[in-house]
């Protein structure tokens, strides 16, 4: 068991990483005053079908069962229309300001349920119980919540930190391998921007993680969360250091938008975005060639990365709408060595275009 603290201006909370935590869920929630609170759970039908028995078995006999609210699976449901539907269901189920919301699912569930908690009756507490690797190491930590618009990802949302994050690596046993591979790309990102030793560990333990080794996955989750927790604690609202977490995301989000969020998993798009960032940094001679080769090699080891169709110009145009850009500057995260990245605002349109063209050449050459 590991408890990883996250300290922010509004308070502090703990990310608990523990195999076989789900059967102990009620005990973990009890310090939040669950005996006096009505519990509402946002999940998907697929996750509930897989895990409802150990989830409900954790509650003592005679305890009122939680109210389950279902969100259809898929990024396309991370929209205001789904949010309004769930809010109406909370009202009909008599959820009050002292109710507790629990997000039980992957990143879409966590982001949308967190935003629902942020705005329902001007804010109610919520808990994250992430069920995918990506959600366990990334989206469940840091308080970012939101939904997508047709014009871009996560353009409507708020910062609303969970009361706690409860992570059970054994929930990954039913995760499709492609989803696991996709999620691990965010661990690579964390290692590139903040921990060279962890990067070397990933190189040595990649096959164990892909086999689903619980100990290896639990270790990677703990370290990845620790890196993000350290950055979020230093910069809650993405005004400085937290922008480092966007490594690969400027181009990655453009890829997702260009493919209508259907061709690639989130981590796959971010992986291609990291390759673009690596090639831009290498072209500037800001990143040693050996480090650039190691990063790309590790990304492809955890692949295969799928191909997708888009023009470099279309992707470039979509990056201009990225919410990380301010005024006329183009903010961009560049790796400068394994274990360190910087935020720069002087990336020109021309050099980003060249980096995207180079990445698209790699897309065409991949066998996936």
Steps between C-alpha positions, in 0.01 A plus 500: 500500500622851417349833597614783273412847630382782274521843662312786333382842611150374570621221725661162464399149411658159462533266205492147639649228280426151627433169323166346610377836627153472339369237746594744779336799335244583768769498768705749294200729455392495864736785610309724257188468714333246274270385780323836481531561127305361208741349249450542125718308255565602138622208292450323167286189449811305397701586812204435727438160344862400562549633853164562671521191719824586686396867500168432675642222720717757673189666647372363832168317509216736579683797349301680230634408158656783300302655218655401166496743206611371161699682235540330160858405416706711263657842457202613291286499816730742682265784409274755666192302398616197702591726791152655506337157488700381802426823687128446443534145631672631815209736560246223448692278743498784757874561510581786735800717576616251761488207257816328378567424135731218397653470152550130421653461156760633262599851407174598332300396807744672736513828306126524451403386850756735652352791304152393606613507863655843447180661377214302657349728767818709460722213601483168684787271608602212279738204495690350210520120465675471162478173306744556210874542517480844341242619753695347789822687422373818342145627468385404851775714657523878490141621506451569129140430402305580188324406180572537130354731240485422128779752453741352752571282799441601863408858403232520772593398852635600836755408764327289763721270703372164623472426869720197434612272217475125559701296250491123473750367241312168492216678318732499198460123465200550270651794311557428129870491411465793261359713782788399727758584234331833440500589870866413546586777253418747777749322729763546228406868492536528877841335489624718214406822674592410855683175579788349302527202737133417445557521124778242530271284716232513229756388244588197713148409614293567189425135433393433860256790483357378170452154653284664768741436788318664793816590691657666196180689419454611862857634512458689172171646620653617829797668333292659224249637750785626718645699211164657417417565866828684546434723199134565584585586860746761374266647238131433553355709218749442216659844518856367482654163581177305449514583130778239479230234528389604152802335337366346179153643553509799263538281193326203668178694557516624140523138382197406710297789360608429141390136533176587684619315812435165331818373333737507798493454874602809698841359596571400139436856383719636779774255402503633145497851648805414712679377188428836336635680809811279505569572134449872548739499798756294308478735201580787736793298642328544838473123554797261465461258210544196726221618732272567202562148369435341841170688541370399159620142548316466833182651356500249217582213738176572683323537166410421235382851425219501244511696181255783440410731214557875526705763325780679679332832420171386654678395819692827510177697463343305786794575732425870468174443686675323786400656831864503616577778248471852632484822301729464197751264660514128443569317825664164447658239724837374381708218650862606545622171644342188644370617837468869413272711281445873460211724398590736217292769330722558198411201283433636153226386271758385247697276736187347649377431147828324419478294819143396416608410146779284643254332736257434213783335308545267797125434496520394137797273572347321796369151447206536741 
